[in-house]
Amino acid sequence: MLRLAYADGNDEAQRAGRDTLKVLDALKKVETSATGSTYPTSELGEGLRQVSLLAKAGVGLEIATLDKGGFDTHVAQGAGTGWLAGLLDDVAKSLVAFERDMGERMKRTTVVVMTEFGRRAYENTPLGTDHGRGSAMFLLGGSVKGGKVYGEWPGLEKHQLEDEGDLRVTTDYRHVLAEVLERRMAFPRSEELFEGLRPQSVGLV
């Protein structure tokens, strides 16, 4: 009935209807159970498993975004064990499973892991850390020149921090994203996405 309803006409609604039906047809090709790796039973693990399935199905996937919450560790953050360690363990195991599952497709895939804000450098009274500025990004995949840390290490002494608590920012995250877009997706006009940015090469890819 939907195919009949959207079969004729060229207005925006009917074109969108036909496009949606094409997407549904493509998704029927996706094998929803078999993967080449064992993922953690977490929201992130399941999300990456689904991304891998879509990539393998050849449905035209170009970009996928996933979120993992829970990093607002104001209290009982822990160190080698505890709240934060558990969160990072899930991120690490999920990414390992995704890379194994993708296999040769990782040569055509780039994963960027980043946070929307950092944490303060020093522990607070309830044994956590408060909102901070500086953070880190991680890249994985094809053409990534990995195995090293890029950027300048500003130091953790109080005189080296911003406002005596925030890790000093040395690399604009937009430069990293612009480089990935240009060199991995042939999109050189990053200033259209990041107004006023003059992209600088980081050398990651």
N, C-alpha and C positions, 0 to 999 in steps of 0.2 A: 504493500500500500504506500509506503514511503517512497519507493522508487517511482511509482506512478505519480505521486504528488509533486515530486521534484523533477520529473522527466523533461518537461517543457518550460520555456521561459528563461529569461536572462537577467532577471533582477537579482539584487544582492542576496536575498534570502534563499532563492532557488539555487543559485550557484553555491552558496554555503552548504545547502542541503546535499547537493550532489558530491561536494568535496568530502563532507562528513561520511557519506556512505562509502566513498572510495577508501577512506581511512579504516572504516570498520571491516571492509573486505580484506585490506592488507593485514590487519591485526588477526584475522582468522588464521593466517599462516604461522603465527607465533606459537611455538611449542612452549606450553606454560609449566612444564615440570622438569624436563631434562636439562641439566646444566653440567658443565665440565668441572665443577668445583663445589665444595661444601661451604656455604655461607653461614655466618653467625645468625642466630634466630633473633635478630634485632630489626628495628625499622630501617636502619641504614643498610644492613646486610640484605634485607629483602628488596630495598630500593635498587641497590646495585645489581642484584640478580635480575631484576626486571629490565634494567638498562641493558644488561648483557643480552638478554633474550631479544629485545627490540633491535639491537645492533646486528645480531646474527640473522634476524628475520629479513633484513634488507628492506625495511619499510620506509627508508628515507630519513632515519634519525640523524640529526646533525649536532644538536646540543641537548644535554639533559642536566637538570639541576636538582640536587638533593640537599635537604637540611638535616642536621642533627642537633637537637637542643640538649639542655641539661648542664651547660658549662658555666652557669651563673653560681660559681662556687664561693660564695661569701663565707660559708662555714664548713668546718671539717673537710677541707679540700684533700688532705692527705699528700703523700709524696710518691714513693714507690708502690704503695698500696693505698686503697681508699677510693673516694668518689672520683677524683680526676683520673687516677690510674685506670679505673674501670672504663671510663668513657674513652680514653685514648686507646685502650686495648681493643675495644670494639671497632674504632676507626681503623686501626692497624690491620686487624684480622679481616675486616670487610674489604679493605683495599687489596690485601694479598689474595683473597678469594676471587675478587673481580679480575685481577691481572691474570691469574691462572685460568680462569674461565674464558677470558677473551683470547688467550693464546696469541696467534699471529696477528690477530686484529689489533693488538695493542700497538703495533707499528703505526697504525692510522688513528690512534686514540691518544688524547692528552687529558689527564685528570689534574684539576687544580683544586687544592684543599686550602680554604682560607676561613677566617673568622670575621665577624662584623665588628668586634672590638677585642682588645687585649685585657690582660689583668695587671694589677699593680705588682711591682717587683717584690715587695716585702709582705710577709704574713700579717694579717690583722689580728685583733684580740680574739675573735671566735675561731681562730685557726683556719682561716680561709684567705682569699685575696679579693680585693675590691676591683671595681671596673678600672681599667687602665687603657693606655693608648697603644704602645708598641706591641707587635705580635709577630707571627711567622706565617709563611705560606709554604706549601709543599706541592711539588709537581711530580707526576708519574706518567710514563708512557713514551710514545714514539718521539724520537729526536730530542728528548730531554737530556741535557748534559748534566747527569746526576752525580751523586756521590760526593757532593761538596756543598758548603754553605756559601751563598752569594750575599754580598753586602758587607757593610762595615759593622763590626761588633762595638757598640758604644760603651759597654762596661756596666757594672752593677753598683759601683760605689755611689754614694749619695750625690756627690758633686757631678757625676756623669749622667744622672737621671734628670728628667724633666719634672719640675715641681717637686723634686725630692721623692718621687714615687713611681713615675711612669718611665718605662723603657723608651729611650730616645728613638724616634723613627728615622731610619737612614735610607729607606727605599719606598717610593710611592707605589702602592699595590696596583695602581692603574697602569704603570709602566709594564708590569708583569703581564697583566691581562691584555694590554695592547700588543705586546710582543707575541703572545700566544695566538691572538686573532690574526695578526699579520702573517706569521710564519707557518701556522698550522691550518688556517682557514682562508688564507689569501684575502684578508680583509684589511686593507692598508689605511682606511679612513677612520682610525680610532678617535680622532678629534670630534667626529660626529656623535660618538657615544659619550665621550668625556670632554665636555665643553671647556675650552681654554687649555687643554693639555697639550704639551709638546713632547711627544713620546721619546723616551731615551732607551737605548738598547741595554738590557740587563745581561744578555748572553746566555740565557737559560735554554733556548731552543734554536 
